[in-house]
């Protein structure tokens, strides 16, 4: 099989690395099911299948040719190989409301979209272990104050604990990507709920970072009264200075002002 640029394919070459990624799952035995996104030629899939006594492995592959390849070379997957686009996949069609862990050497061209999909289904996804372009992984894990801290950082860190596990050079893949890669683990904060509406939180975070070099008093005009923006020195900060909990407090204050 030859990797296709249109699918953002870079096939992992090392069984040892695939085993490390599979071993990073900590909650799979709890959920009993794991979904791999973009299995490619199945190097990680084989490692996951080796843990069949702990969990059942599913895989979703958008490339029809690769799906055919996997049917021939990993027939044990059977109907658990789903041919389709993860971004259009409805987990309830397979598991109803049951939980599952997500794993994969994620296609770099849709990796950020995958993360937003995780947020959408976070109540069903207690853990994610994924290979990302290092720039994306660093952004997810970035702390407040970092120049790469942004919307993705805030939203994911609100609901998940983020760990960077290890990095890989381009030579670990075929073909080699033009970037370095990193494996991260997202572990959901079970029982956690924001003290505001999720939608309010997202809207406020996105509004603040749409003009990240501007102070909050300029970017949050649609949320707060002019007198509050002008009198509270908190609004003299730029969005990258705020933690997710700071944004939560802002959202709570905004909702309180609307009642």
C-alpha positions as CSV (number, residue, x, y, z in Angstrom):
1,X,0.0,0.0,0.0
2,X,1.2,3.5,-0.9
3,X,0.4,6.4,1.4
4,X,-1.9,9.0,-0.1
5,X,-1.4,12.8,0.4
6,X,-5.2,13.4,0.1
7,X,-5.8,11.4,3.3
8,X,-2.8,12.8,5.1
9,X,-1.3,9.4,5.5
10,X,2.1,8.7,7.1
11,X,2.5,5.1,8.1
12,X,4.2,4.2,11.3
13,X,7.1,1.8,10.7
14,X,8.1,0.5,14.1
15,X,6.3,-2.3,15.9
16,X,8.0,-1.1,19.1
17,X,6.6,2.4,18.8
18,X,3.1,1.0,18.0
19,X,3.4,-1.2,21.2
20,X,4.3,1.9,23.2
21,X,1.2,3.8,21.9
22,X,-1.1,0.8,22.7
23,X,0.4,0.5,26.2
24,X,-0.4,4.1,26.9
25,X,-4.1,3.3,27.2
26,X,-5.0,3.2,30.9
27,X,-8.8,3.1,30.8
28,X,-9.4,0.6,28.0
29,X,-10.0,-2.3,30.4
30,X,-12.6,-0.1,32.0
31,X,-14.5,0.8,28.9
32,X,-14.0,-2.6,27.3
33,X,-13.9,-1.0,23.8
34,X,-11.3,1.0,21.9
35,X,-11.8,2.8,18.6
36,X,-8.7,3.3,16.4
37,X,-8.9,6.2,13.9
38,X,-7.0,5.8,10.7
39,X,-5.5,2.3,11.2
40,X,-3.5,2.5,7.9
41,X,-1.8,-0.8,7.3
42,X,-2.6,-2.0,10.8
43,X,0.7,-1.8,12.7
44,X,-1.0,-0.3,15.7
45,X,-4.2,-2.3,15.2
46,X,-2.2,-5.5,15.7
47,X,-0.9,-4.3,19.0
48,X,-4.5,-3.4,20.1
49,X,-5.8,-6.8,19.0
50,X,-3.2,-8.5,21.2
51,X,-5.1,-7.2,24.2
52,X,-8.4,-8.8,23.3
53,X,-8.8,-10.2,26.8
54,X,-9.0,-6.6,28.1
55,X,-11.0,-4.8,25.5
56,X,-12.5,-5.1,22.0
57,X,-10.8,-3.2,19.2
58,X,-12.7,-1.3,16.5
59,X,-11.1,0.6,13.7
60,X,-12.5,3.3,11.3
61,X,-10.7,3.9,8.0
62,X,-11.8,6.5,5.4
63,X,-9.6,5.2,2.6
64,X,-11.5,2.4,0.7
65,X,-8.3,0.8,-0.5
66,X,-6.8,0.6,2.9
67,X,-10.1,-0.7,4.3
68,X,-9.9,-3.5,1.7
69,X,-6.3,-4.2,2.6
70,X,-7.2,-4.5,6.3
71,X,-10.1,-6.8,5.5
72,X,-7.6,-9.2,3.8
73,X,-4.8,-8.9,6.3
74,X,-6.7,-8.5,9.6
75,X,-9.8,-10.6,9.0
76,X,-10.3,-10.9,12.8
77,X,-11.6,-7.4,12.8
78,X,-14.6,-8.5,10.8
79,X,-17.5,-6.0,11.1
80,X,-15.6,-4.1,13.7
81,X,-13.7,-2.5,10.8
82,X,-15.8,0.6,9.9
83,X,-15.2,2.2,6.5
84,X,-15.9,5.8,6.8
85,X,-14.9,9.3,8.0
86,X,-14.5,9.6,11.7
87,X,-15.6,13.3,11.5
88,X,-19.0,12.1,10.3
89,X,-19.1,9.0,12.5
90,X,-21.8,8.7,15.2
91,X,-20.6,6.5,18.1
92,X,-24.2,5.8,19.1
93,X,-24.6,3.9,15.9
94,X,-22.3,1.3,17.3
95,X,-22.3,1.6,21.1
96,X,-25.4,3.5,22.0
97,X,-24.3,5.7,25.0
98,X,-21.5,3.3,26.1
99,X,-18.0,4.6,26.7
100,X,-15.0,3.9,24.5
101,X,-11.4,5.0,24.4
102,X,-10.0,6.6,21.3
103,X,-6.6,6.0,19.8
104,X,-4.7,6.5,16.6
105,X,-1.9,7.8,14.5
106,X,-4.3,10.6,13.6
107,X,-4.2,12.0,10.0
108,X,-2.4,15.3,10.5
109,X,-4.7,17.1,8.0
110,X,-7.7,16.6,10.3
111,X,-6.1,16.2,13.7
112,X,-7.5,19.5,15.2
113,X,-11.0,18.6,13.9
114,X,-10.6,15.2,15.6
115,X,-9.9,17.0,18.9
116,X,-13.1,19.1,18.6
117,X,-15.0,15.9,17.8
118,X,-13.6,14.5,21.1
119,X,-15.0,17.5,22.9
120,X,-18.4,16.9,21.3
121,X,-18.4,13.3,22.5
122,X,-16.5,13.8,25.7
123,X,-19.1,12.1,27.9
124,X,-18.5,8.9,25.9
125,X,-14.7,9.2,25.6
126,X,-12.8,9.0,29.0
127,X,-9.4,8.7,27.3
128,X,-7.6,9.6,24.1
129,X,-4.1,8.4,23.1
130,X,-3.0,9.9,19.9
131,X,-0.1,10.7,17.6
132,X,-0.2,14.3,16.4
133,X,2.0,16.8,14.6
134,X,4.2,18.0,17.4
135,X,3.0,21.6,16.9
136,X,-0.6,20.5,17.5
137,X,0.4,18.4,20.5
138,X,2.4,21.3,22.0
139,X,-0.6,23.6,21.5
140,X,-3.0,21.2,23.3
141,X,-0.6,20.9,26.3
142,X,0.5,24.6,26.4
143,X,0.1,26.4,29.7
144,X,-1.4,29.9,30.1
145,X,1.2,32.6,29.1
146,X,2.6,30.5,26.3
147,X,2.6,32.1,22.8
148,X,1.0,28.9,21.4
149,X,-1.7,28.7,24.1
150,X,-5.1,29.2,22.5
151,X,-8.7,28.0,21.9
152,X,-7.7,24.3,21.6
153,X,-5.6,24.5,24.8
154,X,-8.4,26.1,26.9
155,X,-11.3,23.9,25.7
156,X,-9.4,20.6,26.1
157,X,-7.8,21.4,29.4
158,X,-11.1,22.3,30.8
159,X,-12.4,18.8,30.4
160,X,-9.2,16.6,30.1
161,X,-5.8,16.3,31.8
162,X,-3.2,16.5,29.1
163,X,0.1,14.6,29.1
164,X,2.8,14.6,26.5
165,X,4.2,11.0,26.4
166,X,7.0,11.0,23.8
167,X,8.1,12.5,20.5
168,X,9.1,11.0,17.2
169,X,11.3,12.2,14.4
170,X,10.1,12.1,10.8
171,X,12.1,9.0,10.0
172,X,9.7,6.9,12.1
173,X,7.1,7.2,9.3
174,X,6.7,6.3,5.6
175,X,6.8,8.7,3.9
176,X,8.6,10.9,6.4
177,X,6.4,14.0,7.2
178,X,8.0,17.4,7.1
179,X,7.4,17.8,10.9
180,X,8.1,16.1,14.1
181,X,5.4,14.1,15.9
182,X,4.3,13.6,19.5
183,X,2.0,11.2,21.3
184,X,-0.2,12.7,23.9
185,X,-2.8,11.3,26.3
186,X,-6.0,13.0,27.3
187,X,-7.7,11.7,30.5
188,X,-11.2,13.0,31.1
189,X,-11.9,14.7,34.5
190,X,-14.7,12.4,35.5
191,X,-17.6,14.0,37.3
192,X,-16.5,17.4,36.3
193,X,-18.9,19.9,34.9
194,X,-18.4,23.6,34.2
195,X,-20.4,26.0,36.5
196,X,-21.7,27.7,33.3
197,X,-23.2,26.5,30.1
198,X,-20.8,24.7,27.8
199,X,-21.9,26.9,24.9
200,X,-21.3,30.1,26.8
201,X,-17.8,29.0,27.8
202,X,-16.9,28.1,24.1
203,X,-18.3,31.4,22.8
204,X,-16.4,33.5,25.3
205,X,-13.1,31.6,24.7
206,X,-13.4,31.9,20.9
207,X,-14.3,35.6,21.1
208,X,-11.3,36.3,23.3
209,X,-8.8,34.5,21.1
210,X,-10.2,35.8,17.8
211,X,-8.0,38.8,18.4
212,X,-5.5,37.3,20.8
213,X,-3.2,40.4,20.8
214,X,-6.0,42.6,22.0
215,X,-7.0,43.1,25.7
216,X,-10.2,41.4,26.9
217,X,-11.9,44.8,27.3
218,X,-11.8,45.1,23.5
219,X,-12.6,41.5,22.6
220,X,-15.5,40.9,25.1
221,X,-17.6,43.9,24.4
222,X,-20.6,41.8,23.4
223,X,-20.5,40.0,26.7
224,X,-20.0,42.7,29.3
225,X,-21.2,46.2,30.0
226,X,-18.8,49.1,29.2
227,X,-18.7,50.2,32.8
228,X,-17.6,46.7,33.9
229,X,-15.0,46.5,31.1
230,X,-13.6,49.9,32.0
231,X,-13.5,49.6,35.8
232,X,-12.2,46.0,36.3
233,X,-8.4,45.7,35.7
234,X,-9.0,42.0,35.0
235,X,-10.1,43.0,31.5
236,X,-6.7,44.6,30.8
237,X,-5.2,41.2,30.3
238,X,-4.8,39.4,27.0
239,X,-6.5,36.0,26.5
240,X,-3.3,33.9,26.7
241,X,-2.9,35.0,30.3
242,X,-6.1,33.3,31.4
243,X,-6.4,29.7,32.5
244,X,-9.5,27.6,31.6
245,X,-10.9,28.3,35.1
246,X,-10.5,32.0,34.6
247,X,-12.6,31.7,31.4
248,X,-15.1,29.7,33.4
249,X,-15.4,32.5,36.0
250,X,-15.9,35.0,33.2
251,X,-18.7,32.8,31.7
252,X,-20.4,32.5,35.1
253,X,-20.2,36.2,35.6
254,X,-21.7,36.8,32.1
255,X,-24.6,34.4,32.7
256,X,-25.3,36.0,36.1
257,X,-25.5,39.4,34.4
258,X,-28.2,38.1,32.0
259,X,-30.6,36.8,34.7
